[in-house]
Amino acid sequence: MFVYGLINSAVLALMALGFNLTFGISGIANFAYGAIYVVAGFITWAFINHLNLPYAVSAILTIIIIGIFGALVYKFIIKRIRGLVISEVIATFGISIILLELLRFIGLIGFKYSLPVFIDGSVEILGVYVDIQRLFIIGLGILVIISLYVFTHHTKTGLAFRGIAQEEHTSLSLGINPDRIASLSMGMGSALGAFAAIVILPLGTITVDSGYDVLINALSVCIVGGLGSTFGVIIASFIIGYTQTITAMYLAPHWTMIVSLFAILVILVIKPSGLLGHQKELEERV
């Protein structure tokens, strides 16, 4: 249970980091995130199976394409309704439905839509055989978290990200363009979603309905941890990840999604700002 709980926590963290990055920087709740995840998987599959491109090349091209797509969505759609929260949610969720149902229409159904594992095989850890692909998820999850920290604390663009996140109006006086940063955050968040898809989808098949599941899981982790808090996302991933693993072991796997929804309800009742959503909590008190 310990090993698979850790793996499930790493999966949830990878799923949520892109959504959390976009919201933390620009304040945009990208409800198209789950659809972007599925589209990334399908594009990678198409590159491999129809264009016969190497897996690594397909993955890199997909991440770039999805990143550009996310930035363009901001530039041509979100920018025009920026600050209207309900409109942002409706617009991004509408994009999500269009993308997912389009994939359903063209026939994204069946076991043939799956990505190959990075390295086939398994190893024994604490008496449990674990797929090497799952170990890659843990390692890459740690790498992404470290990379995001270095980027936001030690690069000019990353510091601009933090400036916009903390105080957008003051950042304007320092010559930081909030629309440019928001567009970059939307693109990077989408690219992280694509990266998560390429790493996680080899464990199963690419399905339309998984887009809705990914969105719910990402939302639950971000809301429980505190929207915009990377450390909160990590803590929430462990809490929800292990709870889902225990639920799957002692009840049934299909109950795991209930865990995510229940976690959202509980945290909104007890602490709406999330476990580490200190900035939002101060706003609520004022």
JOZI-V728083 format. One record per backbone hydrogen bond with DSSP energy under -1.0 kcal/mol. NH is the residue of the N-H (numbers start at 0). CO is the residue of the C=O. If there is no record, write none. Layout:
BEGIN
((NH/CO) (NH/CO))
END
This chain:
BEGIN
((4/0) (5/1) (6/2) (7/3) (8/4) (9/5) (10/6) (11/7) (12/8) (13/9) (14/10) (15/11) (16/12) (19/15) (20/16) (21/17) (22/18) (23/19) (24/20) (25/21) (26/22) (29/27) (30/28) (32/29) (35/31) (36/32) (37/33) (38/34) (39/35) (40/36) (41/37) (42/38) (43/39) (44/40) (45/41) (46/42) (47/43) (48/44) (49/45) (50/45) (52/46) (57/53) (58/54) (59/55) (60/56) (61/57) (62/58) (63/59) (64/60) (65/61) (66/62) (67/63) (68/64) (69/65) (70/66) (71/67) (72/68) (73/69) (74/70) (75/71) (76/72) (77/72) (78/73) (80/77) (83/80) (84/82) (87/83) (88/84) (89/85) (90/86) (91/87) (92/88) (93/89) (94/90) (95/91) (96/92) (97/93) (98/94) (99/95) (100/96) (101/97) (102/98) (103/99) (104/100) (105/101) (107/102) (108/106) (112/109) (113/111) (122/129) (124/127) (127/124) (129/122) (131/120) (134/130) (135/131) (136/132) (137/133) (138/134) (139/135) (140/136) (141/137) (142/138) (143/139) (144/140) (145/141) (146/142) (147/143) (148/144) (149/145) (150/146) (151/147) (152/148) (153/149) (158/154) (159/155) (160/156) (161/157) (162/158) (163/159) (164/160) (165/161) (166/162) (170/166) (171/167) (174/171) (175/170) (180/176) (181/177) (182/178) (183/179) (184/180) (185/181) (186/182) (187/183) (188/184) (189/185) (190/186) (191/187) (192/188) (193/189) (194/190) (195/191) (196/192) (197/193) (198/194) (199/195) (200/196) (202/199) (203/200) (205/112) (210/207) (212/208) (213/209) (214/210) (215/211) (216/212) (217/213) (218/214) (219/215) (220/216) (221/217) (222/218) (223/219) (224/220) (225/221) (228/225) (232/228) (233/229) (234/230) (235/231) (236/232) (237/233) (238/234) (239/235) (240/236) (241/237) (242/238) (243/239) (244/240) (245/241) (246/242) (247/243) (248/244) (249/245) (250/246) (254/251) (255/252) (258/254) (259/255) (260/256) (261/257) (262/258) (263/259) (264/260) (265/261) (266/262) (267/263) (268/264) (269/265) (270/266) (273/270) (274/223) (275/224) (277/275) (280/276) (281/277) (282/278) (283/279) (284/280) (285/281))
END
